């Protein structure tokens, strides 16, 4: 069974293609990864410490009392953290107190996932043009039609990222992607790089 | 020869921590994005991504070299499903993004446009059930192959292909419905 082409690169209409590329370009806020990394590494270090304490104690004490103690300390920590979390969640009306949540709560207690209820949902997106026609062939489809005006830079960036990534793996696919990229973004910020890559890929065998 | 506990565990722990750090540096954004496309609002995606890596931290010594992405995505699918269950009805209701999550957009107009387009994408994705949505997002956005998805979800490749076909049809129909709706 052959691999189907992706909507974002083969037979998707402009809107589908661009929305999927935009979806692939979304990133978390700056700092989210760093905060998560700190908590995860902290939790990992705590786990290693407790594990080492438990195994060291069980090796030395034939009765296993020290190991039991270490396990109780661990269980106490988890229960204490969960109780703290539950207390703060029940007492505070704020929907999410993520900044103060300790790392160990992620597996021991439910994670706060609420969002402010006052936010509104937009009902339309005026920048986007309508295309309800069946999928046209690739040649007629890619005539520089960028459907998502306000976010075309992000879409262009994601499209170029895919070209770069594929250039290292599959030359034929990369060539197809770069051709499409240039048809869609002939004067974009990445056009010069895309042309350079296109020439380089064409030279490559 | 049996190594003393302290000298036997410390170097390994250091290596595992380094591996975990690398995993987070290279995979966090992708996991977060996958969670978002599976229907979690940005704040919930922050928490859920952290949860995915906590699972990875606990099982780091059991994650085979080269299968990290598969492990992270597989865990993310389960975590997303659990979070969406917790969200209950709210998960089906569309939750708009705030300005801070509008990606790399630099101007207010651009941030607004990005936000609206992402909301539109997620609205169209929300018509898919969890199985269809997982396959669709993994294939169309995360660019996994059908075989990779098949082994990750432990389902036959043909089932992946049929879910993808169904998901595509429903996704495209949903998008066109929102287009018509926005131009009435």
Interface residues (C-beta under 8 A of the other chain):
Chain A: X1 X3 X4 X6 X7 X8 X15 X16 X18 X19 X20 X22 X23 X24 X25 X26 X27 X28 X29 X32 X33 X36 X37 X39 X40 X41 X43 X44 X45 X47 X48 X52 X55 X56 X59 X96 X98 X103 X106 X107 X110 X111 X112 X113 X114 X115 X119 X120 X121 X122 X123 X124 X125 X126 X127 X128 X130 X131 X132 X148 X149 X150 X151 X153 X154 X157 X162
Chain B: X5 X6 X9 X13 X16 X17 X20 X21 X24 X25 X28 X29 X32 X33 X36 X37 X40 X41 X42 X43 X44 X45 X46 X47 X48 X49 X50 X51 X53 X54 X55 X56 X57 X58 X60 X83 X86 X87 X94 X95 X96 X98 X100 X101 X103 X104 X105 X109 X110 X112 X113 X114 X115 X116 X117 X118 X119 X120 X121 X124 X139 X140 X141 X142 X143 X145 X146 X157 X158 X161 X164 X168 X171 X172 X175 X176 X179 X180 X181 X182 X183
